[in-house]
Amino acid sequence: MTTELHGAWPFRGAAKTVLIAGIGAVLASVLDLPLPLLIGPLLICLVCALGGMHLTGLPRTAATLRTVLGVAVGASITPAVLQQASDYAASVVLVLVLTVLIAAAGVPWFRWHGFDRPTAFYAAMPGGLQDMLLFGIEAGGNPRALSLAHATRLAVVVATLPFLLTGPLGVALDQPPGAPATTFTFGQLGILLACALGGWWLGKRLGMPGATILGPLVLTAILSLAGVVDQRPPREAILAAQFVIGLSVGVHYVGITVRELRQIVSAALGYCLLSAALTAGVVQVVLAHGLAPLPDALLGFSPGGQAEMTVLAIVAGAELSYVVTLHLSRIVLVIVGAPVLHRWLHPERNN
């Protein structure tokens, strides 16, 4: 196990990884790819990892920058947004139904590809990578298979959605993520920083799922409704979050073997196709009933990570509160329901 998984920061390895990710961002910009600061680092780190290069994750930096996204979402929650919250009820029901369908299809799919029962169960749950990894290990699952399965789900969603949005759908991912830092006063920056770090601390103390995002989101939303916060974090902070998120997804493949590619990643890719088909069906229902425009529906119902979908929603100009509400609903259902369902299905694991 590499040292970064224990929380250490090997500076040389981190510097090399950041340099490679930076090269990927430049190449993606030159090639005019959508979201070059996200897609470039993701693709180049993925390719280098598959090629056998050792790259180092940046877990502390990534966690810190996720708080920025929580603040960005919280700042978008205003009294006017709350008045629209009841309009999301039907979409929330549909995202919960979709989550159950994806899980129900995924478990037999992974079992058919040779996964043991706890590994197949938690690999099929479209929840947070870290949470599903923890629950799966506690249930006796294979941590490497779980990590690769969920990393593949995230990589596929994050790598394909920008091209789908900018290509067939014609959505320009050019909305400014925030104002430049130079336009903020020190007082404004201090309040936003307090929301980020204070919300993170509060989220951890309360045991919130995805505390790095949800804690700052809740605290900032409270201050936004009170009129204390009235803008997102600086553009530079959100762009940095894009960069580190892309890098973090790519480095999950460090040390992968040919057998893992053939058995685990190929099964995860098939699972992604199943999930995409089910998601497309539910999105059609959303559109048919006029519940949301297509970009919002795609970003809200796609089973990607909360941080990754938040970044895409910001630059696509989607309704942040809608997208985040759906992802929070999905994550809470999986985190609360998956362990209970697994214990009910397999009571022998508790003996």
Buried (B, 14 or more C-beta within 10 A) or exposed (E): EBEBEEEEBEEEBBEBBBEBBBBBBBBBEEEEBBBBBBBBBBBBBBBBBBEEBEBBBBBEBBBBBBBBBBBBBBBBBBEEBEEEEEEBEBBBEBBBEBBEBBBEBBBEBBBEBEBBBBBBBBBBBBBBBEBBBBBBBEBEBBEBBBBBBBBBBBBBBBBBBBBBBBEEEEBEBEEEBBBEEEEBEEEBBEBBBBBBBBBBBBBEEEEBBBBBBBBBBBBBBBBBBEEEBEBBBBBBBBBBBBBBBBBBBBBBBBBBEEEBEEBBBEBBBBBBEBBBEBBEEBBEBBBEEEBBBBBBBBBBBBBBBBBBBBBBBBBBBBBBBBBBBBBBBBBBBBBEBBBEBBEEEBEEEEE
